[in-house]
Amino acid sequence: LNNNIAVCVQENILRFRAQGHGAKGQNEYEFSLEFFLPVKPEVSYKSTQRQVNITVHKEQRGWWDRLIVQERKPAFLAPDFDRWLDESDAETEIREKERRRLKASRHKEEGFVSLKTGYLFVYNLVQFLGFSWIFVNMTVRLFIFGKDSLYDTFHTISDVMFFCQLLAAVEVLNAAFGFVKTGVFPTLIQVSGRNFIIFVVFGSLEEMHRQPVVFFVFYLWSAIEIVRYPYYMLGCFNTEWKTLTWLRYTMWIPLYPLGVLAEAVAVIQSIHIFDETKLFSIPLPKNIGTSISFSYILHIYLVLMFLGLFINVRHLYKQRKRRFRTKKRKAN
């Protein structure tokens, strides 16, 4: 056959026309076939020296009783037994193709899961190492220097705490993108609340740097996190250590409210400093002749802090109840 080939599917009928050189010389060949069931109008073909291979796809996958509408097969139409499949063979081939497709899809999904697992493990490991350094450093200094260590906590610990708390903002994104199964709002409350304390209340006021409350805030934060992050690290590999799980869902009961109480003390201690320094005050027009002190915002923040405490305690309590109720059911 030469390249003058016309193949199309119209109204479920395959139409073929081509010029070719056969036993009787140059001739025009053509035929049409009306299919037994609907086929897709898209058709493709490949021409060789001996033949033209035409590919037509069914509208719906399934087994046909025959190829064309007519019960009697045209004389020129013959099956290619090298490609012939009976119904059971066809179903086997379909299942095999589906199995390969699912396997490829699963490999792709597993690749994403392994990447996500690696990312979450590294993040939790970095946070664990950071908060462990803070906790151990503060504990050692407390034993060595006693009360004096309470007054220089900010200068010795703040750089690492700044890093850990800035990095903790990633947890909000992890929850938002579904990388972890936790609520976005409770995570946002905790992360933003801590960053407000460390960067605004502690970081912007030099007078707060030597306050003992800094020690208690940092120590309570790190005591919670050195348990929470190892629990998450094991969770990345679907592994559990019962003692660690119990600590994860129990230690927050005394430590979290104490941490919020320490933060509230820090805010209250900073109010008069913001009033005296007028730092972050909002200036008003000259004819009014005054400004709005940042301390008003701190009073509002105190109210929101205890509202956030209620929301997060409720969230953590539900987590604990759900966790240990599930474990009891499995044990039964």
Disulfide bonds with the S-S distance in Angstrom:
none
